[in-house]
């Protein structure tokens, strides 16, 4: 069968485009190399607990149009992301707010917190931050940096903070009020029943083939579609001919525990460098579960290599320059459009993925 669009990847970007194209009468085929739809927002139902298989996904946006759009496909609960951080035997609220500072220094007022941070910054005498460590110290002072930033960041990126670019942490969130809501966005929540249902509704009536490799399919069916929406890795598409882009990956250790409540919060970060994982997710708390057991996932950050899932683009100067060269090649590809997190070599929040997909819909359709 000949299609108007072959959409490579059944994640949010591909699913939104397929839904909108199908609605307009276009014939679409969506393929994915995995055995499920939904991409990285896929949730697996384990005895009533929706397990976020590829890491925690909390939907948040300030764009009312995007919020209304996603609510066509799911009802959202009132979950508010309020992670906590464990440093050795100490526990702190995130993001950095008055609860954090009060616990760290035994103070009560915003002016006390600001004075301590200002004094620590002045003592460091950093005038032109040249790396992430200097940038963080010049914004947060020594205590916050040492306890809540340094270890976590080095685990996340697999490099000393002195070797990471300053821009990664240029806009550290500080909140001098007692407010543990991590996001500043107007709209926030988790879809009741998990994210997979959203992808199912978007792809209803669309041809979908799973466990399908794009390169094998196109080799045997080069004329299968008029246009291709490609959401895979842009460097892989071009057979890494200019070199491989760098990514960070994540390994999950998921465990069922026969107790009702393991850690009392959906997200707990471990900021001590000596603890090998970055955080523990307790999935039931995203949907206020009352089950008599729980499921947790420990997350271990690692360098990407072929065969494992790429998660976070390493958008430093070297990789940004290489991506720009791949973009030049992409622009010369007839009837192939690159999009999504891997196609655009960009970390997207979910609302921005939907926004980008709808932008492409407007251009194309």
N, C-alpha and C positions, 0 to 999 in steps of 0.2 A: 504494500500500500504506500502511496505517496502522501506525505504530510506537508502542511504549510510550515510547521515548526518542529524541529527536533530539539527538545529541551534536555540538556545534559545536567542531571542533578535534581533530585526531588526534595530539596530543602526549601526554605521560605522563598528565596528569590525565584527559583524555578516554578514553585507551586503557584505563587501570585501571578506570574506571567501566564502560566498555563490556564489558570482560572479565567483571567481577563480575555485571553485570546479565544478560548473555547466559548465564552459568553458572546463573543462577536462573530461566531460562526467559523473560526479557524480550526483546522484539523491539526491536533498536536499529539506528539508522542513524547512522553517523559520517560527517561531511563535513569537508572541509578545503579552504581556498582555494589551497593549494599543490598541487604535482603529486606529493607523496609523503606518507607517514605518518611519525610519529615527532616531529613538531614540531621544536623546537630541538635535540633530541638526535639528530636524523637524521645518519647517517654514510653517505657515498658511497664505495663500494669502487672505488679507482682502482688497477688492476693489483696488488691484494693489500694495499694500504694503505688503512685506513679513515680517510677524511678527515672530521673533525668540521666539518660545513659551517657551523654557526652558533656556532663557538667551542668551546674545550676544555670537555669535560664529564667530570669525575672523580667517580665515585660514592663517597660516604663517609657513614657513619652510625654512631651509637652505639646505635641502636635494633635489637636483635636480631630482633624480629618483622619489621621492614621489610627487613632484610638477608636473612632466610630467604624472605620473600615474593618479592623480586626475583630470588633465585637459582632460583626455579621456571622462569624464562624464559631464563636464560643462566648460563654458567660464567664466573666472574670470574678474572682473572689477579691477580698480586701487585704491580701497579704502585703505587708510593708517590709522591705528588706532592711533588717537591722542586725548586721553581723557583729560578732564579738571576736576579739583577738586574745590569744593566749601567748604570753611571753614568760617562759619558765613556769613559776607558780603564781604568776599575776594574770588577771583578766581585765581587759579594757573594752569599752564600747567603741565601735566604728560607725561612721567616719569620725575624724577628730572633732570632738565637740566638748562641751563643758563637763559631761560625764567622764570623758577620757581624762581631761586635765585635772578634775577634782580627785580622781582616783590616783593619778600619777604624782600629784604634788600636795594633796591634802588641802586644797584651796576651794573657795566657794564662788568667787565673783569673776566675771569676764576681765576686769581690769587687772586682777592678780595674775590670771593666766597670760594675758598679753604682756605684762611686765616681765614674767619669767622667760617667755619665748624671746622677747626683744633683748633681754640681757644675754641670753645664751648666744643669740645671733651676733650681737656686738662683740662678745668675747672671741668669736671665731675669726672675725676680721676677713671674711671672704668677700671680695669686691667684684670678681668676674668669674662666676662658677664655670668650670671647664668640664665637669662630668656630673653624673647623677648624684654622687655622694655630696659634692660641694653644693649642688643645686638644692638638694633636700635639706642639708644643714643650714643653708642660708635662708630657707623658708620656715623650717620647723624647729631649729635648735637641736642640741645634742641628745636630749632625753627621748624625745619623740622619734628621732631618726634611729637611734641605737635600738630601741625596744620594738618599734612598730613598723619601721620601713626597711632597714638594712637587710636583716635576715630573710624576710619574706621576698624582697625584690631579688636578692641574689639567688634564691631557690627558683623563683619564677623564670628568670632569664638565664640562669646557669653561668653567670659571669659576676666578678666583683663589681660593686657599684662604681668603683673608680674607673672601670672600663666601659661603662654604659653612658650613652649620650644624655646630656642634661635635659633635653626637651621631653623625655619620657615622663618626667615628674614636675614639669614647669607650673602646673596648675593644681597644686595640692589643695584639697578642700579643707578649709578650717571653718568651724562654726562655733561662735562664742555664745551659744545657747544650749540648753539641755534638750537636745533633739537627736535621737539615734536613727532617724530615717536616712538611709544611705543616699537616696536619690533626691534631687530637687524638682523632679518632673511632676507635673500636675496629675498625671494618670499612672497608675501602677497596679499590678496584680498578677495572679497566676490563673490560667484558664482552668475552670473546674473540669476535672476529668483528664487533664494533661494536654500537651501540645499536639500529640499525634492526631487527635480528632480534627484539629484545624486543617492539617494537611489533607486528611481524608475528605473533608468537605470541599476544599479547594480543587481536589483532583477527581471529584465525582464526575463521571461522564467523560473523562480524559483517558486515553490509552496510556498505560503505565507498564513498563517492563523492568523488573528488579534483577539483581545479580547480573547486570548487563554492562559489559565493558564498552565504552564509546569507540575505542580504536578498533576493536574487533568488529563491532557493528558497522562502522563506516567503511571498513576495508571491504566487506562483502556487500554493502549497500550504499555506494557513494552518492546515489541520487535519491536517497530516502526522503529528503525534505528540501524545500526551497531555501529555508534559513535554519541556522543552528544558533541556539542560545546556550552558550558554554559556561558553566559555573564551576568547572574543575580548575586545577592549578594551571595558570597561564604558561609557566615554564615547561610543565609536562606536555602540554599541547604541542609545543614547539620542540619536543624531544630534548629539552635542556641544552639546546645548541649553543646558547650564550653562557651557559653555566646555571647551576641550581640556585634559586632563591632560598633564603634561610627562613625557617619557621621554628617556633617552639611547639612542642607537643605535650600532651597530658596522658598519663597512665592512671587508670582508676582501679582501685581495689575495693570492690563492693561486697558487703557482708550483711547477712541477716542476723539480727540479735534478738534473742527471745526475752526482751524486756520492753516495756511500753515507751520509754523515753530515755535515750542514750545521753544526749548532751544539752537538751533543753532549748535548742535553737536550730534553725535550718542551716545556718552557715557559721562555722567557727574557724577562723584563720589561726595558723600556728606560725608566729613571726620569729621564733628562735631558729637560728641557722642550723642548730644541731638536730632538730626534729626533721626527718627526711621529707615529709609531705608538707604541702602548702596549706591545705585546709581539709576539714571533714564536713561533708554535706549529710544532713539527716533529712531524707526526702519527704517523710510524712508531714513535717512541719510546714511545707509549702501549701498544703491544703488542710491544715489543722486536723490531721488524722487522729482517730481514737483507737486504732488497732492495738491489740495486746502484744505486738512485736514491732520491731522497727528495722529499717534498712539504712545503712550508712555507706558512704563512698569516701575513701581517702584519695586525695589527688596528688600525684607526683609529677612535677614538671620535668621535661627532658628535651634534649635537642632532637629535632626532626631528622629522620632518615627514611629512605624509600621503604614502603611496606607498612608504615604506621601513619596515623592520621595527623595532618598538619592543622594546627589550631591558630597560633598567633603569628602573623607576619612580623619579622624583625625589621621594622621600618627605619633602619639607620641610613646614613648617607650612602654606604656601599650598595645596600640592597635596593634603595630607592632609585639609584642610578641604573642598576641592572633592570629593574622593573620598567623604567622609562624606555629602555631599548626593546624590551618585549612588547611594550605598548605600540611602539613603531611598527613592529612586525604584525601586531594584531590589527592595526588600521589598514594594512594591505590585504588582509584576508577577506575574500569576497564572501558575503552572505554568512559570516560568522560574527556573532556579537558576544563579547565577554562580559560577565557580570558576577555579582555575589562576592563573598569574602575571598575566595581563592582566585577567581577570575580578575578581580580588581586589586588583589594583594593589599587588602585593607581590612582592619578589624572593624566590623559593623555591629552596633547594637541592633536588636531585632526591628525596632521601628525604622531605623535607617535603611535596613535591607528592604523592607516593604516600600519605603519611600523611593528607593532607587529602582525597584522593580516597576512600580507604578509610573515612574518617570520614563522608563524604557517603553512601557505600554503606550504612553502618550506620543512618544516619538514614532513608534512602529505602527500603531493601530489607530 
